Amino acid sequence: MRTISKGAEPCCLTAWKRKNPYGAYDDLDKTEEGKVVRAKIRDYALNEQFYLCAYCCQRIEKINACHNEHLEAQKLNPKRTLDFSNIVASCNTPNQCGDAHKSQHLPLTPLMTECETELRFKISGRVEGLTDRAAVTIRVLNLGDDEKNNRALIEKRKQLSNALLWENGINPDDGLEDDEILNILISDLSQPQQDQMEPFTPVVINILRSWLQA
């Protein structure tokens, strides 16, 4: 995960809520205006996330390849269904991320800075929870702590993360012990290019930080 800084909600959402003070998220589907608002919410969220899934950090190329995901599930807190600060963009991968979350409690979210330190990613593509809440979050979202749970994500994360390391002149199998170069690379990768990030960039940053701490 990568920490997401939520900005102001879309103006059209603000206007819709004024006209529908008792409305809920599901009501957006009832009119064309509401459908436009729902799409704009997703567009805003994607821009905040530099076109990465809020949970697994794979690349989201098109707006219809993701959905508006409520961090605090709608069934758990109906009053927050139209709270933009509670909505992120999740990939549509079956049995993973938003599709796996459903209405379960999520103890660690990408709005918490700790999401970058309590999850540890490995060159193998697997992820480990360093705290109880991180471990629960990994299980809820099916983020690939074990191959039998999500082999496809683990393999995809491994291949694309390794490709990004090779692209930056680092052999994933050898690692890198030069702290200065590691810090420069982390800084460079943290800067989106044309408001977008390469797939799994936060994963690679997490790996590089673990090398610094070793």
Residue pairs with C-beta under 8 A, 6 or more apart in sequence:
1 54
1 55
1 57
1 108
1 110
1 115
1 116
1 119
1 202
2 49
2 52
2 57
2 110
2 115
2 116
2 201
2 202
2 205
3 110
3 111
3 112
3 113
3 115
3 116
4 48
4 49
4 54
4 88
4 110
4 111
5 48
6 48
6 84
6 85
6 111
7 44
7 48
8 84
9 41
9 44
9 84
9 85
10 37
10 40
10 41
10 43
10 44
10 84
12 36
12 37
12 40
13 37
13 40
13 41
13 82
13 84
16 23
16 28
16 33
16 34
16 37
17 23
17 82
20 27
23 82
24 74
24 78
24 81
24 82
25 38
25 68
25 70
25 74
25 81
25 82
26 74
26 81
27 34
28 34
28 35
28 37
28 38
29 35
29 38
38 68
39 63
41 68
41 84
41 87
42 63
42 66
42 67
42 68
42 89
43 63
44 84
45 54
45 68
45 87
45 88
45 89
46 60
46 63
46 66
46 89
47 195
48 88
49 60
49 88
49 89
50 192
50 195
50 196
50 197
51 59
51 60
51 61
51 195
51 196
51 197
52 58
52 59
52 60
52 197
52 199
52 201
52 202
53 59
53 60
53 66
53 89
53 90
53 91
53 97
54 69
54 88
54 89
54 90
54 97
54 110
55 69
55 90
55 91
55 96
55 97
55 98
55 101
55 110
55 141
55 143
56 91
56 93
56 96
56 97
56 141
56 143
56 153
56 157
57 199
57 200
57 201
57 202
57 203
58 91
58 93
58 153
58 156
58 157
58 160
58 199
58 200
59 197
59 198
59 199
60 66
60 89
60 91
65 91
65 92
66 89
66 90
66 91
66 92
67 89
67 90
67 92
67 98
68 87
68 88
68 89
69 87
69 88
69 89
69 90
69 97
69 98
69 101
70 80
70 81
70 86
70 87
71 86
71 87
71 88
71 106
71 109
71 110
71 111
72 80
72 86
72 106
73 101
73 102
73 103
73 104
73 105
73 106
74 80
74 81
74 103
75 103
76 103
76 105
77 86
80 86
85 111
88 110
88 111
90 97
90 98
90 99
90 101
91 97
91 98
92 98
92 99
93 99
93 153
95 142
95 150
96 141
96 142
96 143
96 150
96 153
97 141
97 142
97 143
100 140
100 141
100 142
101 140
101 141
104 140
105 140
106 137
106 140
106 141
107 133
107 136
107 137
108 114
108 115
108 118
108 119
108 131
108 133
108 134
108 136
108 137
109 115
109 137
114 131
115 134
116 202
116 205
116 206
117 130
118 129
118 130
118 131
118 133
118 134
119 127
119 128
119 129
119 130
119 134
119 137
119 138
119 143
119 206
120 127
120 128
120 129
120 130
120 206
120 210
121 127
121 128
121 157
121 161
121 203
121 206
121 207
121 210
122 128
122 207
123 158
123 161
123 162
123 172
123 173
123 207
124 154
124 158
125 144
125 153
125 154
125 155
125 156
125 157
125 158
125 159
125 161
126 144
126 145
126 146
126 147
126 154
127 138
127 143
127 144
127 145
127 157
128 138
128 145
129 135
129 136
129 137
129 138
129 145
135 145
137 143
138 144
138 145
139 145
139 149
142 149
142 150
142 153
143 150
143 153
144 150
144 151
144 153
144 154
144 157
147 154
157 200
157 203
160 198
160 199
160 200
161 172
161 200
161 203
161 204
161 207
162 172
164 189
164 198
164 200
164 201
164 204
165 171
165 172
165 204
165 207
166 172
168 185
168 188
168 189
170 176
170 185
175 211
176 182
176 208
176 211
177 211
179 212
182 208
182 211
182 212
183 212
185 208
186 205
186 208
186 209
189 201
189 204
189 205
189 208
190 205
